[in-house]
Amino acid sequence: MRIALAQQNYHVGNFEQNTRKIIEGIKWAKEQGADLVLFPELCVCGYPPRDFLEFDDFIKKNYQAIDEIKQHADTIAVLIGAPEKNPVREGKDLFNAAYFLYDKEIKATVHKTCLPNYDVFDEYRYFEPAYDWNIIEFKGKKLAVTICEDIWNLGDNPLYRNCPMDELMKMKPDIMLNLSASPFDYTHVEDRKAVVKLNVQKYKLPMFYCNGVGSQTEIVFDGGSLVFDKNANCISQLPLFKEAMEVFELKGDGTFDLPVKAYAKDLPDAEFVPLQLEYDLCTAEIYNAIVLGIRDYFSKMGFTKAIVGSSGGIDSAVTIALACTALGKENVRAILMPSQYSTDHSVSDAEQLSKNLDNPYDIVPIKNIYDSFLMELKPIYKDSPFGLAEENIQARTRGNLLMAIANKFGYILLNTSNKSELATGYGTLYGDMAGGLGVLGDCYKMQIYALAEYINRNKEIIPYNIITKPPSAELRPGQKDTDSLPEYAVLDKLLYQYIERRQGPNEIKAMGFDAALVDRVLKMVNVNEYKRNQFCPIIRISPKAFGVGRRVPIVGKYLS
């Protein structure tokens, strides 16, 4: 049997575009002589549709799209993902379904059993789990169709009571097919291969795994669709972060006349999170994920131009470089806003960066604006000493200027805050925390240095001085980040244990971290949730990002 994988980039709620893509994929698969073509999970409406699923009109448009798509499933079988109404009164109103189309008809539907309700996933909010399990017979073969999480319920600590493949194996299937919308994080590419391999090893069947690609707000889907033979050999992995289609000839014995991929010989356990933060782990993949995240956020929202505050520091430099790659250098405008506390080299470094990238930039000094704020506030401030309030006026002045230019010329402001700063509250609301998209908000400071080195892998784009100088907000004379925070090399490792690995204070102290430092840092994280709650969407690249995937109370007493 010739089976095609169509790894495509969809747009949530854009039924016209998604339908056109799916039909184009079917046409391509027909031209390649495929018997069946497999698409990703919820491809018709895009993933994740979230509360759009509560609108009858949204569900109706899904059905209309399926009616159009099935007209093209004439000489070829098609597996697509879309919601299906639940005819049973009890339970949720919808199933997360795979539709098997052939002869211009819906021949069968398969319902997702394992509905993830953790991290960025919220499927049990909308969908009912499958009631029953059946194979699909096609051209003399029995197809076991599952949807994304359905194949992840393996290992020593199953999350769900049912394992759909265990049920399907009672009907002696020949092939496993999985429709997925599996998001990227820097551990998940290997996790995914491990899970597919574990399924093949357990059930002794070949597997075709089709994953979506593209970014939906903060979540990046990286593709990397997989094909394994019945002997658990990886035959193919489609490209990461790109749309791709490929056809595979499966032999009757469950193998392929194709070489085995060496990279799938030794794989980690599923859901592997490193015990320690590795600054340079998967830097190229993180780079590509962020570029895709920026590009899709702008293209799917109808935006074209970005504006960035360029301070001469590492965060803004990496943000501008990433944005130039994603959007084109001519569409990224850097604004340099020196104050009386800015060093000369900060301005010259920021200028050199934009000259290296050849993107437009402007210099707008803030001293006069800042001084006018202080003059108007003098009757209230009186003779109180310089402090945090005066520092924040500078940050908010810069935020105001950036938004004024953005509003005037139709730019979207890219935020440059990193995960270390966001975790500890080292940022000014409505100042340097302003923006429409958080580019680096899921990257610890030391990961940003690794990104800078990657950006400079072929030539110096980010000036060497930006990479080597001590980080500083430059809001008072001689200021350094270490005046307020521990060294990032220590801080990042501590934060990683608390945020990604959910280790408690006693466990972190037992790792050798200073006890007083642990208490101080964890308190900083928890008391600053109110700031993060007002922050813009963050491009997710880690197993636990701030935002929709990390839900903790703003008002709470734990470790605060």
C-alpha positions in Angstrom: 0.0 0.0 0.0 1.2 3.5 -0.9 0.6 5.9 2.0 1.2 9.6 1.9 1.9 12.0 4.8 0.8 15.6 4.4 2.6 17.7 7.0 0.9 21.1 6.6 0.6 24.5 8.4 -2.9 25.5 9.2 -4.6 28.6 10.5 -7.1 28.3 13.3 -10.6 29.2 12.0 -9.4 29.8 8.5 -11.6 27.2 6.9 -11.2 28.4 3.3 -7.4 28.3 3.5 -7.2 25.0 5.4 -9.6 23.3 3.0 -7.7 24.5 0.0 -4.4 23.2 1.5 -6.0 19.8 2.3 -7.4 19.5 -1.2 -4.0 20.5 -2.7 -2.5 17.7 -0.6 -5.0 15.2 -1.8 -4.3 16.2 -5.4 -0.5 15.8 -4.9 -1.0 12.4 -3.3 -3.1 11.2 -6.2 -0.4 12.3 -8.6 2.1 10.2 -6.7 -0.1 7.2 -6.9 -0.9 7.0 -3.2 -3.7 4.8 -2.0 -4.2 6.8 1.2 -3.2 10.2 2.4 -2.9 11.1 6.1 -3.3 14.7 7.5 -2.7 16.1 11.0 -5.1 16.3 14.0 -8.0 18.9 13.7 -6.5 20.0 10.4 -9.9 21.3 9.1 -10.3 23.9 11.8 -6.6 24.2 13.0 -5.2 23.3 16.4 -5.9 24.5 19.1 -9.4 25.9 18.4 -10.1 26.4 22.1 -13.4 28.2 22.9 -14.2 28.6 19.2 -15.5 25.0 19.7 -18.4 26.4 21.8 -19.8 28.2 18.7 -22.4 26.3 16.6 -21.4 28.3 13.6 -17.7 27.2 14.0 -18.8 23.5 14.1 -21.1 24.0 11.1 -18.1 25.4 9.1 -16.2 22.2 9.9 -18.9 20.1 8.5 -19.2 22.3 5.4 -15.4 22.0 4.8 -15.6 18.2 5.2 -18.4 18.0 2.6 -16.1 19.9 0.2 -13.0 17.8 0.9 -14.8 14.5 0.5 -15.6 15.3 -3.1 -11.8 14.9 -3.8 -11.6 11.6 -1.9 -12.7 9.6 -4.9 -9.9 7.3 -6.1 -7.9 7.9 -2.9 -8.7 7.4 0.8 -8.2 10.5 3.0 -7.8 10.8 6.8 -8.4 14.2 8.2 -9.0 15.6 11.6 -12.0 17.7 12.7 -14.6 17.9 15.6 -17.6 15.6 15.4 -20.9 16.2 17.2 -21.7 13.7 20.0 -25.2 12.3 19.4 -25.4 11.1 23.1 -27.0 13.7 25.4 -24.8 12.8 28.3 -21.2 14.0 28.2 -19.4 16.7 26.2 -21.1 17.8 22.9 -18.1 17.0 20.7 -15.5 14.4 19.8 -12.0 15.1 18.6 -12.3 12.9 15.5 -10.5 11.5 12.5 -12.7 11.2 9.3 -12.0 8.4 6.9 -13.1 9.6 3.4 -13.3 7.4 0.3 -15.6 7.2 -2.7 -16.7 10.8 -1.9 -18.2 9.6 1.4 -17.4 9.6 5.1 -16.8 5.8 5.5 -15.8 5.9 9.2 -14.9 8.2 12.0 -12.5 7.5 14.9 -12.7 9.4 18.2 -9.8 10.4 20.3 -9.6 8.4 23.6 -6.9 10.1 25.6 -7.7 13.8 26.0 -4.8 15.8 27.4 -5.6 18.3 30.1 -2.2 19.5 31.2 0.3 22.2 30.3 -0.9 23.9 27.1 -3.6 21.2 26.4 -7.2 21.7 27.5 -9.1 19.1 25.5 -11.3 17.6 28.1 -12.8 21.0 28.4 -14.4 20.5 25.0 -14.3 16.8 24.0 -15.8 13.5 25.1 -13.5 10.5 25.2 -14.2 7.7 22.7 -16.8 5.2 23.8 -15.6 2.4 21.5 -12.8 1.3 19.2 -12.9 -0.1 15.7 -10.4 -0.7 13.0 -11.0 0.5 9.4 -10.8 -2.0 6.5 -9.4 -0.7 3.3 -7.9 -2.5 0.3 -7.5 -5.7 2.2 -5.7 -4.1 5.1 -7.0 -3.3 8.6 -6.1 0.2 9.7 -5.7 1.1 13.4 -6.3 4.9 13.5 -5.4 6.9 16.6 -5.2 10.6 17.4 -2.0 12.2 18.9 -2.2 11.6 22.7 -3.7 8.1 22.1 -0.3 6.7 21.5 1.4 8.4 24.6 -0.3 6.3 27.3 2.6 3.9 27.6 5.3 3.5 30.3 5.3 3.0 34.1 2.8 5.7 34.9 -0.1 5.8 32.5 -2.2 9.0 32.6 -5.4 7.4 31.3 -7.4 4.3 32.1 -7.7 3.2 28.5 -5.1 2.6 25.9 -6.8 2.6 22.5 -4.2 0.5 20.7 -4.7 -2.3 23.3 -8.4 -2.3 22.3 -7.6 -2.1 18.5 -5.2 -5.0 18.7 -8.0 -7.3 19.6 -9.1 -6.9 15.9 -5.7 -7.8 14.5 -4.8 -4.6 12.6 -2.1 -4.4 10.0 -1.0 -0.8 10.1 -1.0 2.0 12.7 -1.9 5.5 11.6 -1.7 8.5 13.9 -3.0 12.1 13.3 -1.1 14.5 15.5 -0.8 18.1 16.6 2.2 17.7 18.8 3.9 21.0 19.9 7.6 21.7 19.9 9.8 22.0 22.9 13.5 21.4 23.0 13.0 17.9 24.4 10.0 16.8 22.4 11.5 15.9 19.0 13.3 13.0 20.7 10.4 12.2 23.0 8.2 11.8 19.9 10.5 9.4 18.2 10.8 7.4 21.5 7.0 7.2 21.9 6.4 6.0 18.3 9.2 3.5 18.6 7.7 2.2 21.9 4.4 1.7 20.2 5.9 -0.2 17.3 8.0 -2.4 19.6 4.9 -3.2 21.7 2.4 -3.9 18.9 4.8 -5.1 16.1 3.1 -3.0 13.5 4.4 -0.3 11.1 3.4 3.2 12.0 2.7 6.3 10.0 2.7 9.4 12.2 1.6 12.7 10.7 2.3 15.9 12.7 1.2 19.4 12.0 3.7 22.3 11.5 3.4 26.1 12.1 2.8 28.4 15.0 -0.5 29.2 16.6 0.0 32.3 18.8 2.5 31.0 21.5 2.6 27.3 20.5 4.9 26.1 17.8 4.3 22.9 15.9 7.5 21.5 14.4 6.3 18.8 12.1 8.9 16.0 12.0 6.3 13.4 10.9 7.6 9.8 11.2 7.4 6.5 9.5 8.6 3.3 11.3 8.5 -0.3 10.0 7.2 -3.2 12.0 10.7 -3.9 13.4 10.8 -0.5 15.1 13.2 0.9 12.5 12.8 4.6 11.7 12.4 4.8 7.9 11.8 8.6 7.6 11.4 11.8 9.5 9.9 14.7 7.5 11.6 18.1 7.9 11.3 20.1 11.1 9.6 23.5 10.9 8.6 23.1 7.3 5.6 21.9 5.3 6.4 18.6 3.6 4.7 15.7 1.8 6.0 12.3 1.1 4.7 8.9 -0.1 5.9 5.6 1.2 5.5 2.1 -0.3 4.6 -0.3 2.5 5.3 -3.9 1.7 2.9 -6.7 2.6 5.3 -7.8 5.4 5.2 -4.4 7.2 8.6 -3.3 5.9 9.9 -0.8 3.3 12.6 -0.9 0.6 14.2 2.1 2.2 17.3 2.5 4.4 16.9 2.7 8.2 17.6 6.1 9.7 20.6 5.9 12.1 19.3 8.7 14.4 16.5 6.5 15.7 18.7 3.7 17.1 19.0 5.0 20.7 16.2 7.2 22.0 15.4 8.6 25.4 12.4 7.7 27.5 9.2 9.5 26.6 8.6 12.9 28.2 12.3 13.3 29.0 13.2 16.5 30.8 17.0 16.9 31.5 17.9 16.9 35.1 20.0 20.0 34.6 19.6 23.0 32.3 21.8 22.6 29.3 22.3 26.1 27.8 23.2 24.9 24.4 20.7 22.0 24.1 19.0 22.1 20.7 20.0 25.7 20.0 19.4 25.4 16.3 15.9 24.0 16.8 15.1 26.7 19.3 16.3 29.3 16.8 14.1 27.8 14.1 11.1 27.6 16.4 11.3 31.2 17.4 11.7 32.3 13.8 8.7 30.3 12.8 6.8 31.7 15.8 7.5 35.3 14.8 6.8 34.7 11.1 3.4 32.9 11.6 2.2 35.3 14.3 2.7 38.2 11.8 1.4 36.4 8.7 -1.6 34.9 10.3 -2.5 38.2 12.0 -2.0 40.2 8.9 1.0 42.1 10.2 4.1 42.8 8.2 6.4 45.2 10.2 8.0 45.0 13.7 9.5 47.5 16.0 12.1 46.7 18.7 13.7 48.8 21.4 17.4 48.4 20.7 19.5 48.9 23.9 22.8 47.6 22.9 22.2 44.6 25.1 22.1 40.9 24.3 18.3 40.4 24.6 17.4 43.1 22.1 20.2 42.2 19.8 19.1 38.5 19.6 15.5 39.6 19.2 16.3 42.0 16.3 18.4 39.3 14.6 15.6 36.7 14.9 13.0 39.2 13.6 15.1 40.1 10.6 15.3 36.5 9.6 11.6 35.9 10.2 10.2 39.1 8.6 13.0 40.5 6.4 15.5 43.1 7.5 13.5 45.9 5.8 10.5 45.1 8.0 12.3 45.4 11.4 12.8 48.9 12.8 15.1 49.4 15.7 14.7 52.4 18.0 17.7 53.4 20.2 16.6 55.4 23.2 19.6 56.5 25.2 19.3 58.3 28.5 21.9 60.2 30.5 22.7 56.8 32.1 23.4 55.0 28.9 27.0 54.3 28.1 28.5 55.4 24.8 29.3 51.8 23.7 25.6 50.8 24.2 24.6 53.2 21.5 27.5 52.4 19.2 26.9 48.6 19.8 23.2 49.0 18.9 24.1 51.0 15.8 26.7 48.5 14.7 24.1 45.7 15.1 21.7 47.4 12.7 24.5 48.2 10.3 25.5 44.5 10.3 21.9 43.4 9.7 21.1 46.3 7.4 17.8 47.0 9.1 16.4 50.6 9.6 17.0 52.3 12.9 16.5 55.6 14.6 17.9 57.3 17.7 15.5 59.0 20.0 17.1 60.3 23.2 14.8 60.3 26.3 16.6 62.7 28.6 14.4 65.7 27.9 11.2 63.6 28.3 12.5 62.0 31.5 13.5 65.4 33.0 10.0 66.8 32.2 8.5 63.9 34.1 10.6 64.6 37.1 9.9 68.3 36.9 6.1 67.7 36.9 6.4 65.2 39.7 8.6 67.3 41.9 5.7 68.8 43.9 4.7 65.3 44.8 8.1 63.6 45.0 9.5 66.7 46.8 13.2 65.9 47.8 12.9 62.1 48.1 16.0 60.3 47.0 16.4 58.7 43.5 15.1 55.2 43.5 13.1 52.5 41.7 10.3 55.0 40.7 12.8 57.2 38.7 14.3 54.1 37.1 10.8 52.9 36.0 9.9 56.3 34.5 12.8 55.8 32.1 11.5 52.3 31.1 8.0 53.5 30.7 9.1 56.5 28.6 10.8 54.1 26.2 7.7 51.9 26.2 5.5 55.0 25.3 7.8 56.0 22.5 7.9 52.6 21.0 4.1 52.3 21.1 3.7 55.8 19.7 5.8 54.9 16.7 4.1 51.5 16.4 0.7 53.1 16.4 1.7 55.8 13.9 3.2 53.5 11.3 1.4 50.1 11.9 4.3 48.2 13.6 3.9 45.4 16.1 6.2 45.9 19.1 8.4 42.8 19.9 9.2 42.3 23.5 12.7 41.4 24.4 12.3 40.2 28.1 13.9 36.8 28.8 12.6 34.0 31.1 15.1 34.8 33.8 13.8 38.4 34.1 10.1 37.4 33.8 10.6 34.7 36.5 12.1 37.1 39.0 10.0 40.2 38.1 13.0 42.0 36.9 11.1 44.2 34.5 8.8 47.3 34.4 5.1 46.9 33.6 4.1 49.1 30.7 7.8 49.8 30.1 10.2 47.1 29.0 7.5 44.6 29.5 5.3 46.2 26.8 4.8 44.4 23.5 2.6 42.3 21.2 4.7 39.2 21.2 7.3 37.9 23.7 10.1 36.6 21.5 12.6 35.4 24.2 10.2 35.0 27.2 10.8 31.2 27.3 14.6 31.4 27.0 16.8 31.7 30.1 19.5 34.3 29.9 22.3 31.8 29.3 20.2 30.2 26.5 20.2 33.7 24.8 23.9 33.8 24.8 23.9 30.4 23.1 21.5 31.8 20.5 23.8 34.8 19.9 26.7 32.4 19.3 24.5 30.4 16.9 23.5 33.6 15.0 27.2 34.4 14.7 28.1 30.9 13.6 29.2 32.0 10.1 30.1 35.7 10.7 29.9 38.4 13.3 26.3 39.7 13.2 25.8 40.5 16.8 28.8 42.6 17.8 31.3 40.8 20.0 31.1 43.5 22.7 27.3 42.9 23.1 28.0 39.3 23.9 30.9 39.9 26.4 29.9 43.0 28.4 28.1 42.5 31.7 24.2 42.8 31.4 22.7 46.1 32.6 19.4 47.9 32.4 21.4 51.2 32.5 18.7 53.0 34.6 21.2 54.5 37.1 24.9 55.2 37.1 27.0 52.0 37.0 24.1 49.7 37.2 24.5 45.9 36.6 21.9 43.2 36.6 23.9 41.5 39.4 23.0 44.4 41.7 19.5 42.9 41.8 19.9 39.3 40.7 22.3 36.4 41.3 24.7 35.6 38.5 22.6 34.2 35.6 24.7 31.1 35.4 23.5 30.2 38.9 20.0 31.8 38.7 19.0 30.0 35.5 19.9 26.6 36.9 17.9 27.3 40.0 14.9 28.6 38.1 15.0 25.6 35.8 14.6 23.2 38.8 11.6 25.1 40.1 9.8 25.9 36.8 10.6 23.1 34.4 11.2 20.2 36.9 8.8 21.5 39.6 11.2 20.8 42.4 10.4 22.2 45.9 12.8 24.3 48.0 14.2 21.4 50.0 15.0 19.4 46.9 16.7 22.4 45.3 18.7 23.1 48.4 19.8 19.4 48.5 21.3 19.9 45.0 23.9 22.3 46.6 22.2 25.7 46.0 22.6 28.2 48.8 19.5 27.9 51.1 19.0 31.6 51.5 19.3 32.1 47.7 16.7 29.4 47.0 14.2 31.0 49.4 14.8 34.4 48.0 14.5 33.4 44.3 11.4 31.2 44.8 9.7 34.1 46.6 10.6 36.4 43.7 9.0 34.0 41.2 5.8 33.6 43.1 5.2 37.3 44.1 5.7 38.4 40.5 2.9 36.3 39.0 0.8 39.5 38.7 3.3 40.9 36.3 3.5 37.8 34.1 -0.3 37.7 34.1 -0.3 41.0 32.2 2.4 40.0 29.8 2.0 39.4 26.0 2.0 35.9 24.5 5.4 34.1 24.7 6.7 31.8 22.0 7.0 28.5 23.8 10.2 26.5 23.3 10.6 24.7 26.7 8.6 21.9 28.5 7.1 24.5 30.8 6.7 28.1 29.6 5.0 31.0 31.3 1.6 31.6 29.9 -1.3 29.3 29.1 0.7 26.2 30.1 1.6 27.4 33.6 -1.4 28.3 35.7 -0.6 29.5 39.2 -2.5 31.9 41.5 -1.7 35.6 41.5 -2.9 35.8 45.1 -1.3 33.0 47.1 1.0 32.4 50.0 3.0 29.4 48.8 6.7 30.2 49.1 6.0 33.9 49.1 
